[in-house]
Amino acid sequence: MRLLKRFLQRLLIFGLGIISVWLIVFVVFEFADQRLPWILALAATYGVAAYIILPRVVRMGLKILQRKRVPRYTITGDGLPGDPVNLALIGTLQQLHTAFATAGWSEADRLGLASSWRMVRAFVLNSPYPTAPFSTLYLFGRGQDIGFQKAIDDSPRKRHHIRFWALDIALAEATWGTAKFWLNTDRPPDNAHVYWVGAGTKDTGFSLTQLTFQITHATDSDTNAERDFIIAELRKNRVIGDVSQFQAGQHIEHINHYITDGEITLANLEVDV
């Protein structure tokens, strides 16, 4: 029975793939090719395929496969594994702001039409944009609450960055190690003393996303090194106390294209506000 179910799932996935290729090549491209010059038709087809058709096909495929895992990593808007969770800080939102400002990091702008256009322009021209926005990743059923970054060589193409999600301390301590810890969706008040659960990675250039081929930053696969770099930055500026390590869920060494030891580094924020 299990083998039959797996066979039918794969058959449905294969069918989705065939339908998506047919839709892109014989519907979207032919429609655009009849009305636009070839190069513009190709560009329009790429846009529709990468940002409309393929994300929806991927989400449908994931529902067929019933991939309902307790995440120790963030989730992209397409429902795919994103950046691994690798750091947590304890304190208020103001303490978090102060800690990263003291370390020379900038808060990321909210993602919107204006900030996205400015980011595209800065990326193409390689001009500084120290508060460039982040794409939205999801944890606890919501996009990141706040993010910080530190540019490398004043380039918008390369940067250290981390996204944070607030988590109520009492709830976290009561549910640590269970599905409820990760599946909680409640966001604590801004003035609360909370866990700031973070996913830190290092952007290294230009890339395309897997499966949907959307334009995005390329990232360094070693998220352990980036976690240790962020902790070193905060320690150097004396804004955190002693650190400890915890395992996040089941030990898996490879998440997406990342390499991680599965550890979350935990520290108290120690700044006066």
Backbone hydrogen bonds in HBPLUS format (Angstrom, degrees):
<---DONOR---> <-ACCEPTOR-->    atom                        ^
c    i                          cat <-CA-CA->   ^        H-A-AA   ^      H-
h    n   atom  resd res      DA  || num        DHA   H-A  angle D-A-AA Bond
n    s   type  num  typ     dist DA aas  dist angle  dist       angle   num
A0005-LYS N   A0001-MET O   2.93 MM   4  6.18 157.9  1.98 147.9 153.8     1
A0006-ARG N   A0002-ARG O   2.93 MM   4  6.17 158.8  1.97 147.6 153.4     2
A0007-PHE N   A0003-LEU O   2.88 MM   4  6.08 154.8  1.94 145.0 152.4     3
A0008-LEU N   A0004-LEU O   2.91 MM   4  6.16 161.4  1.95 151.6 155.9     4
A0009-GLN N   A0005-LYS O   2.93 MM   4  6.15 154.5  2.00 147.3 154.6     5
A0010-ARG N   A0006-ARG O   2.98 MM   4  6.22 164.7  2.01 151.1 154.4     6
A0011-LEU N   A0007-PHE O   2.89 MM   4  6.09 148.5  1.99 144.7 154.5     7
A0012-LEU N   A0008-LEU O   2.93 MM   4  6.16 153.7  2.00 145.9 152.1     8
A0013-ILE N   A0009-GLN O   2.92 MM   4  6.23 155.7  1.98 149.3 156.5     9
A0014-PHE N   A0010-ARG O   2.86 MM   4  6.03 161.2  1.90 146.6 151.8    10
A0015-GLY N   A0011-LEU O   2.91 MM   4  6.13 152.5  1.98 142.2 150.1    11
A0016-LEU N   A0012-LEU O   2.88 MM   4  6.17 152.0  1.96 146.5 153.9    12
A0017-GLY N   A0013-ILE O   2.95 MM   4  6.27 154.0  2.02 149.3 156.4    13
A0018-ILE N   A0014-PHE O   3.01 MM   4  6.32 158.4  2.05 150.9 155.9    14
A0019-ILE N   A0015-GLY O   2.95 MM   4  6.15 164.7  1.97 151.4 155.7    15
A0020-SER N   A0016-LEU O   2.89 MM   4  6.06 158.6  1.93 149.0 154.9    16
A0021-VAL N   A0017-GLY O   3.05 MM   4  6.24 160.7  2.08 149.8 154.4    17
A0022-TRP N   A0018-ILE O   2.97 MM   4  6.18 164.3  2.00 150.9 155.6    18
A0023-LEU N   A0019-ILE O   2.84 MM   4  6.02 158.6  1.89 149.1 155.4    19
A0024-ILE N   A0020-SER O   2.95 MM   4  6.12 158.8  2.00 147.3 152.5    20
A0025-VAL N   A0021-VAL O   2.92 MM   4  5.99 174.8  1.92 157.2 159.0    21
A0026-PHE N   A0022-TRP O   2.85 MM   4  5.38 147.1  1.96 137.1 147.7    22
A0028-VAL N   A0023-LEU O   2.93 MM   5  6.29 169.2  1.94 166.4 168.9    23
A0029-PHE N   A0024-ILE O   2.96 MM   5  6.13 156.8  2.02 150.8 157.9    24
A0031-PHE N   A0027-VAL O   2.98 MM   4  5.92 153.5  2.05 140.5 148.5    25
A0032-ALA N   A0028-VAL O   2.95 MM   4  6.18 164.1  1.98 152.7 157.1    26
A0033-ASP N   A0029-PHE O   2.71 MM   4  5.79 157.5  1.75 154.4 161.6    27
A0034-GLN N   A0030-GLU O   3.19 MM   4  6.22 140.1  2.36 139.1 146.2    28
A0035-ARG N   A0032-ALA O   3.07 MM   3  5.34 152.3  2.15 106.4 115.0    29
A0036-LEU N   A0032-ALA O   2.86 MM   4  5.79 135.6  2.06 157.9 169.9    30
A0040-LEU N   A0037-PRO O   3.05 MM   3  5.41 117.9  2.45 107.5 122.5    31
A0041-ALA N   A0037-PRO O   2.84 MM   4  6.05 156.2  1.90 159.8 167.8    32
A0042-LEU N   A0038-TRP O   2.91 MM   4  6.15 151.5  2.00 148.0 155.4    33
A0043-ALA N   A0039-ILE O   3.04 MM   4  6.25 155.2  2.10 140.3 146.9    34
A0044-ALA N   A0040-LEU O   2.85 MM   4  6.03 159.8  1.89 148.7 154.3    35
A0045-THR N   A0041-ALA O   2.93 MM   4  6.06 153.4  2.01 142.0 149.5    36
A0046-TYR N   A0042-LEU O   2.94 MM   4  6.20 156.3  2.00 146.6 152.8    37
A0047-GLY N   A0043-ALA O   3.04 MM   4  6.31 161.9  2.07 148.7 153.0    38
A0048-VAL N   A0044-ALA O   3.04 MM   4  6.28 165.8  2.06 152.4 155.3    39
A0049-ALA N   A0045-THR O   2.87 MM   4  5.96 162.9  1.90 151.4 157.0    40
A0050-ALA N   A0046-TYR O   2.81 MM   4  5.82 175.0  1.81 158.8 160.6    41
A0051-TYR N   A0047-GLY O   3.05 MM   4  5.79 154.6  2.11 140.9 147.8    42
A0052-ILE N   A0048-VAL O   2.98 MM   4  5.18 135.6  2.19 129.9 136.4    43
A0053-ILE N   A0048-VAL O   2.95 MM   5  6.32 162.7  1.98 154.8 160.5    44
A0054-LEU N   A0049-ALA O   2.85 MM   5  5.64 164.8  1.87 153.4 158.6    45
A0057-VAL N   A0053-ILE O   2.99 MM   4  6.25 152.8  2.06 152.3 161.1    46
A0058-VAL N   A0054-LEU O   2.87 MM   4  6.05 161.6  1.90 157.1 161.3    47
A0059-ARG N   A0055-PRO O   3.06 MM   4  6.27 158.6  2.11 142.6 148.0    48
A0060-MET N   A0056-ARG O   2.99 MM   4  6.20 156.1  2.05 144.2 150.7    49
A0061-GLY N   A0057-VAL O   2.88 MM   4  6.12 154.1  1.95 147.7 155.3    50
A0062-LEU N   A0058-VAL O   2.92 MM   4  6.20 153.1  1.99 151.0 157.9    51
A0063-LYS N   A0059-ARG O   3.08 MM   4  6.33 149.5  2.18 143.2 151.0    52
A0064-ILE N   A0060-MET O   3.05 MM   4  6.35 150.7  2.14 145.0 153.0    53
A0065-LEU N   A0061-GLY O   2.99 MM   4  6.26 153.7  2.06 145.6 152.8    54
A0066-GLN N   A0062-LEU O   2.86 MM   4  5.94 116.5  2.27 132.7 149.0    55
A0067-ARG N   A0062-LEU O   3.34 MM   5  5.84 160.8  2.38 150.8 156.4    56
A0068-LYS N   A0066-GLN O   2.92 MM   2  5.71 127.5  2.21 109.5  93.8    57
A0085-VAL N   A0072-ARG O   3.29 MM  13  5.91 172.4  2.30 126.8 128.9    58
A0074-THR N   A0083-ASP O   2.85 MM   9  5.40 175.2  1.85 152.4 152.6    59
A0082-GLY N   A0074-THR O   2.63 MM   8  4.80 159.2  1.68 140.9 134.3    60
A0075-ILE N   A0138-TYR O   2.87 MM  63  4.91 150.1  1.96 135.5 145.2    61
A0138-TYR N   A0075-ILE O   2.73 MM  63  4.91 156.7  1.78 144.1 152.0    62
A0076-THR N   A0080-LEU O   2.86 MM   4  5.31 164.6  1.88 155.4 160.5    63
A0079-GLY N   A0076-THR O   2.93 MM   3  5.22 163.4  1.96 113.0 117.3    64
A0086-ASN N   A0198-GLY O   3.05 MM 112  6.29 150.4  2.15 148.1 157.0    65
A0265-THR N   A0086-ASN O   3.25 MM 179  6.34 166.4  2.27 122.6 120.3    66
A0087-LEU N   A0198-GLY O   3.28 MM 111  4.95 148.9  2.38 141.3 135.6    67
A0198-GLY N   A0087-LEU O   2.60 MM 111  4.95 166.8  1.61 163.4 160.9    68
A0088-ALA N   A0265-THR O   2.80 MM 177  6.09 153.3  1.88 163.1 158.0    69
A0267-ALA N   A0088-ALA O   3.07 MM 179  6.62 144.5  2.20 149.3 160.2    70
A0089-LEU N   A0196-TRP O   3.02 MM 107  5.00 152.7  2.10 126.2 132.9    71
A0196-TRP N   A0089-LEU O   2.61 MM 107  5.00 157.6  1.66 158.2 163.8    72
A0090-ILE N   A0267-ALA O   2.96 MM 177  6.36 138.5  2.14 145.6 154.6    73
A0269-LEU N   A0090-ILE O   2.90 MM 179  5.73 172.9  1.90 153.6 152.7    74
A0091-GLY N   A0194-VAL O   2.98 MM 103  5.48 160.4  2.02 155.5 160.0    75
A0194-VAL N   A0091-GLY O   2.98 MM 103  5.48 163.2  2.01 135.6 131.7    76
A0096-LEU N   A0092-THR O   3.00 MM   4  6.29 151.8  2.08 146.3 154.2    77
A0097-HIS N   A0093-LEU O   2.94 MM   4  6.24 161.4  1.98 152.6 157.0    78
A0098-THR N   A0094-GLN O   2.93 MM   4  6.13 169.5  1.94 152.1 154.7    79
A0099-ALA N   A0095-GLN O   2.86 MM   4  5.96 160.0  1.90 147.5 153.1    80
A0100-PHE N   A0096-LEU O   3.19 MM   4  6.39 171.3  2.20 154.5 155.2    81
A0101-ALA N   A0097-HIS O   2.95 MM   4  6.09 155.6  2.01 152.2 160.1    82
A0102-THR N   A0098-THR O   2.88 MM   4  5.97 157.9  1.93 148.8 154.5    83
A0103-ALA N   A0099-ALA O   3.13 MM   4  6.37 141.9  2.29 137.1 147.4    84
A0105-TRP N   A0100-PHE O   2.81 MM   5  5.19 164.4  1.83 160.3 154.9    85
A0104-GLY N   A0101-ALA O   3.05 MM   3  5.08 157.3  2.10 102.4 109.1    86
A0106-SER N   A0149-GLN O   2.85 MM  43  5.37 163.7  1.87 158.7 158.6    87
A0149-GLN N   A0106-SER O   2.84 MM  43  5.37 147.0  1.95 145.5 156.4    88
A0108-ALA N   A0147-GLY O   2.90 MM  39  5.46 165.7  1.92 136.6 139.5    89
A0109-ASP N   A0131-THR O   2.85 MM  22  5.55 157.3  1.90 138.5 140.1    90
A0116-SER N   A0112-GLY O   2.85 MM   4  5.75 151.4  1.93 144.0 152.6    91
A0117-TRP N   A0113-LEU O   3.04 MM   4  6.16 159.4  2.08 144.6 149.8    92
A0118-ARG N   A0114-ALA O   2.99 MM   4  6.22 158.9  2.04 147.2 153.5    93
A0119-MET N   A0115-SER O   2.90 MM   4  6.03 149.2  1.99 140.1 148.6    94
A0120-VAL N   A0116-SER O   2.92 MM   4  6.21 158.7  1.97 150.4 155.5    95
A0121-ARG N   A0117-TRP O   2.97 MM   4  6.19 164.9  2.00 151.1 155.1    96
A0122-ALA N   A0118-ARG O   2.89 MM   4  6.05 159.7  1.93 146.3 152.2    97
A0123-PHE N   A0119-MET O   2.80 MM   4  5.92 154.6  1.86 148.7 156.2    98
A0124-VAL N   A0120-VAL O   2.97 MM   4  6.16 163.7  2.00 151.6 155.1    99
A0125-LEU N   A0121-ARG O   2.99 MM   4  6.08 166.1  2.01 149.6 153.8   100
A0126-ASN N   A0122-ALA O   2.68 MM   4  5.30 115.8  2.09 134.3 148.8   101
A0127-SER N   A0122-ALA O   3.01 MM   5  4.79 141.4  2.16 126.8 136.4   102
A0132-ALA N   A0129-TYR O   3.17 MM   3  5.41 144.0  2.31 127.8 122.8   103
A0139-LEU N   A0142-ARG O   2.98 MM   3  5.62 158.1  2.02 155.2 154.0   104
A0142-ARG N   A0139-LEU O   3.15 MM   3  5.62 161.7  2.18 114.7 119.6   105
A0145-ASP N   A0164-PHE O   2.84 MM  19  5.89 144.0  1.97 152.5 164.4   106
A0146-ILE N   A0164-PHE O   3.40 MM  18  5.45 153.4  2.48 141.1 143.2   107
A0164-PHE N   A0146-ILE O   2.80 MM  18  5.45 153.8  1.87 174.9 173.0   108
A0148-PHE N   A0162-ILE O   2.98 MM  14  5.57 154.4  2.05 155.6 162.7   109
A0162-ILE N   A0148-PHE O   2.93 MM  14  5.57 155.7  1.99 158.7 163.5   110
A0150-LYS N   A0160-HIS O   2.79 MM  10  5.11 151.3  1.88 146.9 152.0   111
A0160-HIS N   A0150-LYS O   2.90 MM  10  5.11 166.9  1.92 147.5 147.4   112
A0152-ILE N   A0158-LYS O   3.02 MM   6  5.38 160.8  2.05 137.5 131.9   113
A0155-SER N   A0152-ILE O   3.20 MM   3  5.87 161.1  2.24 117.2 122.2   114
A0159-ARG N   A0203-ASP O   3.20 MM  44  5.12 147.5  2.31 117.8 125.4   115
A0203-ASP N   A0159-ARG O   2.75 MM  44  5.12 149.1  1.85 165.0 165.2   116
A0161-HIS N   A0201-THR O   3.03 MM  40  5.78 157.4  2.08 170.5 176.7   117
A0201-THR N   A0161-HIS O   2.96 MM  40  5.78 152.7  2.03 163.7 172.6   118
A0163-ARG N   A0199-ALA O   3.20 MM  36  5.42 161.4  2.24 132.3 133.3   119
A0199-ALA N   A0163-ARG O   2.98 MM  36  5.42 148.8  2.08 145.6 154.9   120
A0165-TRP N   A0197-VAL O   2.86 MM  32  5.19 146.7  1.97 138.4 149.3   121
A0197-VAL N   A0165-TRP O   2.85 MM  32  5.19 148.8  1.95 163.7 153.2   122
A0167-LEU N   A0195-TYR O   2.83 MM  28  5.06 143.1  1.96 150.7 156.7   123
A0195-TYR N   A0167-LEU O   2.94 MM  28  5.06 168.6  1.95 161.5 157.7   124
A0172-ALA N   A0168-ASP O   2.89 MM   4  6.05 156.5  1.95 149.8 157.3   125
A0173-GLU N   A0169-ILE O   2.88 MM   4  6.09 165.0  1.90 158.5 161.1   126
A0174-ALA N   A0170-ALA O   3.09 MM   4  6.20 144.6  2.22 140.6 149.8   127
A0175-THR N   A0171-LEU O   3.04 MM   4  6.15 133.8  2.26 142.5 153.9   128
A0175-THR N   A0172-ALA O   3.25 MM   3  5.27 134.0  2.47  94.8 106.8   129
A0176-TRP N   A0172-ALA O   2.80 MM   4  5.48 116.5  2.21 149.5 159.9   130
A0178-THR N   A0175-THR O   2.97 MM   3  5.56 146.2  2.09 149.5 148.0   131
A0181-PHE N   A0178-THR O   3.20 MM   3  5.67 142.6  2.35 107.4 116.3   132
A0182-TRP N   A0179-ALA O   3.12 MM   3  5.60 119.9  2.49 108.6 120.8   133
A0183-LEU N   A0179-ALA O   2.97 MM   4  6.09 152.7  2.05 154.9 163.7   134
A0192-ALA N   A0189-PRO O   3.18 MM   3  5.44 166.8  2.19 113.9 116.9   135
A0220-ASP N   A0202-LYS O   2.83 MM  18  5.49 159.8  1.87 160.8 167.5   136
A0204-THR N   A0218-ALA O   2.71 MM  14  5.41 167.3  1.72 141.1 145.1   137
A0218-ALA N   A0205-GLY O   2.88 MM  13  4.95 159.6  1.92 105.4 111.7   138
A0207-SER N   A0216-THR O   2.84 MM   9  5.36 146.7  1.95 162.9 154.6   139
A0216-THR N   A0207-SER O   2.96 MM   9  5.36 163.0  1.99 148.5 145.5   140
A0209-THR N   A0214-GLN O   2.80 MM   5  5.15 152.7  1.87 140.5 149.6   141
A0213-PHE N   A0209-THR O   3.02 MM   4  4.67 136.9  2.22 126.1 130.2   142
A0212-THR N   A0210-GLN O   2.81 MM   2  5.68 143.6  1.94  99.9  92.3   143
A0223-THR N   A0221-SER O   3.11 MM   2  5.95 120.2  2.48 111.1  95.1   144
A0259-ILE N   A0221-SER O   2.87 MM  38  5.73 168.7  1.89 148.4 145.7   145
A0227-ARG N   A0223-THR O   2.98 MM   4  6.08 157.9  2.03 141.3 147.0   146
A0228-ASP N   A0224-ASN O   3.01 MM   4  6.26 160.8  2.05 148.7 153.7   147
A0229-PHE N   A0225-ALA O   2.91 MM   4  6.11 145.1  2.03 140.8 150.8   148
A0230-ILE N   A0226-GLU O   3.00 MM   4  6.25 161.8  2.03 153.4 156.5   149
A0231-ILE N   A0227-ARG O   3.07 MM   4  6.32 165.6  2.09 152.0 155.8   150
A0232-ALA N   A0228-ASP O   2.93 MM   4  6.04 153.5  2.00 141.1 148.9   151
A0233-GLU N   A0229-PHE O   2.92 MM   4  6.20 151.1  2.01 148.4 156.1   152
A0234-LEU N   A0230-ILE O   3.05 MM   4  6.36 160.0  2.10 151.7 156.2   153
A0235-ARG N   A0231-ILE O   2.84 MM   4  6.04 155.9  1.90 150.6 158.0   154
A0236-LYS N   A0232-ALA O   2.88 MM   4  5.93 160.7  1.92 146.4 151.8   155
A0237-ASN N   A0233-GLU O   3.31 MM   4  6.50 144.9  2.44 138.2 146.0   156
A0239-VAL N   A0234-LEU O   3.14 MM   5  5.64 175.2  2.14 156.6 158.2   157
A0238-ARG N   A0235-ARG O   2.88 MM   3  4.85 161.1  1.92 107.1 112.2   158
A0270-GLU N   A0239-VAL O   2.72 MM  31  4.95 171.8  1.73 126.3 129.3   159
A0241-GLY N   A0268-ASN O   2.96 MM  27  5.45 147.3  2.07 147.4 156.5   160
A0244-SER N   A0266-LEU O   2.96 MM  22  5.26 148.2  2.06 143.8 153.7   161
A0266-LEU N   A0244-SER O   2.74 MM  22  5.26 169.1  1.75 159.0 162.9   162
A0246-PHE N   A0264-ILE O   2.92 MM  18  5.14 147.9  2.02 138.8 149.3   163
A0264-ILE N   A0246-PHE O   2.63 MM  18  5.14 159.0  1.67 155.8 163.5   164
A0248-ALA N   A0262-GLY O   2.98 MM  14  5.81 161.7  2.02 169.2 174.8   165
A0260-THR N   A0253-GLU O   3.08 MM   7  5.40 166.3  2.10 146.9 151.0   166
A0255-ILE N   A0258-TYR O   3.20 MM   3  5.20 150.4  2.29 128.3 136.8   167
A0258-TYR N   A0255-ILE O   2.73 MM   3  5.20 154.5  1.79 144.8 143.5   168
